[in-house]
Amino acid sequence: MKAIALLGIVGLLGVVALGAAAQGTSGSEHAAKEVECNKQADAQDFGIHEYKRHRFVIRCIADLPQLGS
């Protein structure tokens, strides 16, 4: 089960990277967006649900709307 989740996360990161490349986002812009999204995630209360925090950050970087809890 963990292997499937890990593959899903790696796949999602690949999609985000391809999307950033397609939009012409430079590495420094992507890094700045990731830092900002991590700051926003730090302000949230995810408790022990690290996967929810990770999903929040990935969706933030990709400029996708956040899903409900």
C-alpha positions in Angstrom: 0.0 0.0 0.0 2.8 2.4 0.8 4.5 1.6 -2.5 1.4 2.6 -4.4 1.1 5.8 -2.4 4.8 6.5 -3.1 4.4 5.9 -6.8 1.4 8.2 -6.9 3.3 11.0 -5.2 6.3 10.5 -7.5 3.9 10.5 -10.5 2.1 13.7 -9.3 5.5 15.4 -8.8 6.4 14.5 -12.4 3.1 15.9 -13.7 3.7 19.2 -11.7 7.2 19.4 -13.1 6.0 18.9 -16.7 3.2 21.4 -16.2 5.7 24.0 -14.9 8.0 23.3 -17.9 5.1 23.6 -20.3 4.1 27.0 -18.8 7.7 28.2 -19.1 8.3 28.5 -15.4 11.9 28.6 -14.5 13.5 26.6 -11.7 13.9 29.6 -9.5 10.2 30.6 -10.0 9.2 27.1 -9.1 11.4 27.0 -6.0 9.9 30.4 -4.9 6.4 29.1 -5.4 7.2 25.9 -3.4 8.6 28.0 -0.5 5.5 30.1 -0.5 3.2 27.0 -0.6 5.2 25.4 2.2 4.7 28.6 4.3 0.9 28.4 3.6 0.9 24.8 4.6 2.8 25.6 7.9 -0.1 27.9 8.8 -2.6 25.1 8.3 -3.4 22.5 11.0 -3.0 19.1 9.4 -2.2 17.4 12.7 -0.8 13.9 12.1 -2.1 13.9 8.5 1.2 14.5 6.6 -0.3 13.3 3.4 -2.9 16.1 3.5 -0.2 18.6 3.9 1.8 17.2 1.0 -1.3 17.2 -1.2 -2.0 20.8 -0.2 1.5 21.9 -1.2 1.4 20.0 -4.5 -1.9 21.5 -5.4 -0.7 24.9 -4.4 2.4 24.7 -6.5 0.3 23.6 -9.5 -2.2 26.4 -8.9 -5.1 24.0 -8.5 -8.0 24.6 -6.2 -7.7 23.0 -2.8 -10.0 20.1 -2.1 -12.2 19.8 1.0 -10.8 18.1 4.1 
